[in-house]
């Protein structure tokens, strides 16, 4: 049973170094403003990019737009309803409903919806923090896939749909 439910993925030391560099830069740049608390959703994004680059939630549109939209949903919720864990829960549930409807599902984006209500992240959180980080993650993952032998190809090639 464990073999069926487990994963065959093995640690990729170069990917771990890439993750450490990006997360370290985030922590260093935004330590004073609570950037350390953003490491969990951003670490999840980087892990998805490193280990599952072919899945739909790892594609650039989902990563960037899903994360920014999730953070924006959380910002709107905290502006309208205030701050605290209840508002964070409502923001996450709203993101869990809206992101699939928009076809930009990225699970860390749902987590990012909670941040404004929990961290008092500010009005421009989605644009000032989430957008630059997700763009850096997607662009650097694409670059690594082209220059590092053995790095999985990213992003997945666009294909014309056949009907």
N, C-alpha and C positions, 0 to 999 in steps of 0.2 A: 504494500500500500504506500509506503513512504517513497519508493522509487517512482511510482506513478504520479504522486503529488509534488515531488521535488522538481528542481530545475537542473538542467545540465550546464548552466552557465558557470564559468570559472572566472576568478578575479583577473582583470586585465590591469597590470601595474601601470602601464602608460595612461590608461583611462583614469585610474585612480589619481595619478599625478596631475592630469589635466583638471580633474574635479577639485583637487586640493588647491591648485593655483587660482581657479575661478572663485571658489568659496573663500579662500584667503583674501583675495582682492575685495570681495564683497564685505567681509568682516572688517577689513582695514579701512575701506572707504567710508563705511557707514556705521562704525562702532558707536559713535556718540548718539546716533539717532535710533538705536535699537536694531540695527542691521543684523546683529548676531541672531536675533529671533527669526529672521527670514531664512536662515540657513536650512532648516528642515524642508520647506517646500522647494527651495532651489536645489538642494541636494537630491531630492527626488526627481526633479526635472533632469538633472545631469545624469543620474543613474539610468533613467529611461533612455536618454540619448546615447549613452555609452553601451548599454546592454541590450536594448530593444530598438535599434534605430529603424527597423523596418515596419514597426506597428504604426497605426494611424495616429495614436496619441503622441507620437514622437515627431511627427512631420512639422515643418516650420509653421504652417498656418495654425495648427492646433497648439503648438508650444507658445508662440508669440501672442496670437489673438486670444487663445483660451486663457492664458495667464493674465493678460491685460484686462480682458473682459471680466474675469473673476475678481481681480483687484478693484475694478471700477464698480462692480455690483456691491462689493463690500463697502466701498467709499460712499456710495449712494445710501446704502442701508444705515451706515453710521451717521450720515448727515440728517437723515429723516428720523431715525429711531434712537440715536444716541450711541453709547458705547456699552460694552460688557459682553459676557458670554452668551446671553440670550440673543442679542443682536448678531453676534458672530455666528451662532447656530442658524439663525434665519438667513443670513447672507450666504452661508455654505449651502443650505437647502435650495435657495433661489438659484445659485450658480449651478447646482446639480440638475436643476430643471432647465435652465436657460441655455447652458453651454451645449447640451445635445441638440436642442432645437436649432441652434445656430450652426451646428455641425463643426464645432471647435472644442470638442471634449479634450481636456488635458487635466487629469486628476489633481496635480499640484495647483492648477488654477482654482479649483474648488477650495483648496486649503488657503490660497492667497486671498480668497473672498473674506476669510475670517480675520485677517491681519488688521485692517483698518479699525474694526470694532475693538480688537484686543490691544493694539499697540498705539492707537491714536496717530495713525500713520500720516495724516494730512491729506489735503484735497488733491494733490497731484501725485500721490503715491504710485498709481498705475503708470503714469508717464515718466516720472522722475526716477523711479527705482525699478519697477517690474519690466518696463519696455527695454531699457538699456541692458539689463542683465539677460533677458531672454534672447535679445538680438545677439549679444556677445556669445551666448551658449550655442545658438543655432549656427552662427557664422563660423565659430571656432570648431564646432563638431564637423561641419562640412569641409573646412580646410584640413582638419586632421584626417578625414577619410580620404582625402586626395593625396596627401604627402606622406602618410605613415603606412608602410606596408603592413597588411594584415588588419588594419582598422576597417570595420564594416562600412560599406558604402552608405553615405548619408548626403542628402535626403533620398528617399525612395524616388525613382524616376516617375515622372508624370506619364500616364498612359491614356490614350483616348479610350473612352468607354464604348463598348460595342453593345448593340441592342439587338 
